[in-house]
Amino acid sequence: MEYREISDDYSVSGQIQPDDIAAIKEAGFKSVICNRPDDEQPGQPSAKSIGSVVEAAGLAFRYIPVISGQITAENVEDQAEALDELEGPVFAYCRSGARCTNLYGLIQQSKG
């Protein structure tokens, strides 16, 4: 599993699998955010299935689905709120990591 560090407290990746959670915890992450809507692609694990493994591993989980190419102001607000509330470092994922990265950029702009 590969991920990109966006800041000291925020990293992103493409779709993860339930068996990636141990490595995410081992890497030191305290929270996971799913930005990928369920059923975007056949066979992808549901946010609920990932979330239950994340929480069983003692990490926090947040589901903030973002439709590809259609980030809304509400998505940005929800992500900003999650980053304020969740213990870091935070690991966020979607299909490729792009939505998670774009959300972070928009949050930083709004703090401007």
Secondary structure, 3 states (H helix, E strand, C coil): CCCEEEECCEEEECCCCHHHHHHHHHCCCCEEEECCCCCCCCCCCCHHHHHHHHHHCCCEEEECCCCCCCCCHHHHHHHHHHHHHCCCCEEEECCCCHHHHHHHHHHHHHHC
